[in-house]
Amino acid sequence: KMYLRAASHSEQGEYLKAANAFSRSIELDDRQAGAFLGRANCFLCLGKASSALVDAEMAIQMQTPDWEVEGLRLKSLALFKLGQITEAVSVYNSLLQKLNNGAIA
């Protein structure tokens, strides 16, 4: 329920409310890759790239295939916003390689 509320706030552009709701959702169940990624996206929209990077990496570590593409995309974007261009490009290239190899549906 909290996850759906967070997603709704995010869709409406209410990123601070959404980030707080995703945080509450994570407190209830910290194995939700989607909640970490939702919060990472909110953090990026709020200009908090460091926090977004942490959440994207948390989601990637969960090794949930359905969320891996989004995790790598958000990690690359966070790195880019932090000025770590070379690493951002490397992460994005690894994402493209996985997509091209059909490793991620």
HELIX and SHEET records of a PDB file:
HELIX    1   1 MET A    2  GLU A   11  1                                  10    
HELIX    2   2 TYR A   15  LEU A   28  1                                  14    
HELIX    3   3 ALA A   33  CYS A   45  1                                  13    
HELIX    4   4 ALA A   49  GLN A   61  1                                  13    
HELIX    5   5 PRO A   65  LYS A   81  1                                  17    
HELIX    6   6 ILE A   85  ASN A  100  1                                  16    
END                                                                             
